[in-house]
Amino acid sequence: MSEFATRRVMMVDTQVRPSDVTKFPIIDAMLTVPRETFVPDDKREAAYVGENLALAPGRVVLEARTLAKLLDALDVQPGELVLDVGCGLGYSAAVIARLAETVVAVEEDERLAADAQRILSEEGVDNAVVVTGSLAEGSAKCAPYDVITLEGGVEVMPEPLLTQLKDGGRIGAIFMDGAVGTAKIGYKIDGRMTWRPVFNATAPVLPGFRKAQGFTL
């Protein structure tokens, strides 16, 4: 077993399983997808550390525990279409691609998007496609989605994303309030959203997901 494969097993055994993530497809995906391939070359040694890993200003690969717990709560099914917002270099998309039928991954940083598509292709992930564009705008062309995941923090949820969620669909995001964050799952029922908090987590707020600042005198 290679050194990185050993670290992958350690990550699952120390970060994922102890966090009450028990769904086999998630465990299997995290044991299989080489996280070190989806980070910048100078971060490969840190790929399996239990924290968010910086990719670009305000952009991270979510720590394994956070991503696994979010996917566990979303309960992605094999026939579902997933929109992955802020995919960075594609790690989350590669993991979700092993759970879902198809993943549409949105990335507005053109360099990250190009690298993500290249890495996903090299890794043989043929059911995930990277779309370059505004994170807050999602990807209306392929909507509606069964599930939407956000790979970073949000203060407000942009309306276009809620519009692109199928009725009966789920959306998972980390809502940030200052330095404190709560991962929540939103359910769309009869066109209305209901949100349920599931666990505590933190991540930098994605571009386009900050509250508008009010004027103060």
C-alpha positions, 0 to 999 in steps of 0.5 A, spaced: 500 500 500 502 506 498 504 512 503 498 516 501 493 510 500 495 508 508 494 516 509 487 515 506 485 509 511 487 513 517 483 519 514 477 515 514 478 511 520 480 517 525 476 523 521 470 520 518 468 514 521 468 517 528 463 522 526 458 517 525 458 517 518 456 510 516 453 509 509 458 505 506 458 508 499 461 515 502 466 511 506 468 507 500 468 513 496 473 517 501 477 510 501 478 510 493 478 518 491 486 520 492 485 526 495 492 528 494 491 529 487 486 534 488 490 539 491 496 544 489 502 540 488 505 544 494 499 541 499 500 534 497 503 532 504 498 536 508 492 533 503 490 528 509 490 533 515 484 534 518 482 541 516 480 545 511 485 546 505 486 552 502 486 552 494 486 560 493 483 566 496 477 564 500 477 557 497 478 550 500 478 543 500 473 542 505 476 537 511 474 530 510 469 530 516 465 536 514 464 533 507 463 526 509 457 528 514 454 533 509 454 527 504 451 523 509 445 528 511 444 529 504 443 521 502 445 522 495 442 516 491 445 512 485 440 515 480 441 523 482 443 529 479 448 533 483 450 540 483 457 541 486 458 549 487 465 551 488 468 545 486 475 547 487 480 542 484 474 537 483 475 533 490 468 533 492 466 532 485 470 526 484 467 523 491 460 525 489 461 522 482 461 515 486 455 516 489 450 520 484 449 518 477 452 525 474 455 531 477 455 538 475 461 542 478 461 549 478 467 553 479 468 561 477 476 561 478 478 559 471 484 556 473 481 552 478 476 550 473 481 548 468 485 544 472 479 540 476 476 538 469 483 535 467 484 532 474 477 529 473 479 526 466 485 523 468 482 520 474 477 517 469 471 520 473 467 520 467 460 522 470 462 529 472 463 535 468 466 542 470 462 548 468 466 555 469 461 561 471 459 564 477 458 560 483 452 564 486 448 563 479 449 555 479 448 552 472 441 553 470 442 549 463 442 542 467 437 544 472 433 542 476 438 538 481 436 532 486 441 535 490 446 541 491 452 541 495 456 548 497 464 547 498 464 553 502 461 557 507 455 562 506 451 567 509 445 568 504 443 563 499 442 566 492 435 565 489 438 562 483 440 556 486 434 555 490 430 555 483 435 550 480 433 545 486 428 540 484 421 540 488 423 534 493 430 536 493 436 537 498 441 542 499 447 542 503 451 548 506 455 551 511 452 557 514 457 562 517 455 567 522 462 570 524 467 565 525 461 560 527 458 555 522 452 550 522 452 545 516 444 545 514 440 541 510 435 545 506 428 541 503 424 544 498 417 542 498 411 545 494 416 550 492 418 552 499 425 551 503 425 548 510 432 548 513 435 543 518 441 544 522 445 538 522 452 539 525 457 545 527 463 546 521 466 552 519 469 554 512 470 561 508 464 564 505 464 563 498 464 569 493 457 571 492 454 568 498 455 574 503 450 578 506 449 585 503 452 590 508 447 595 511 449 602 512 450 604 519 451 612 521 
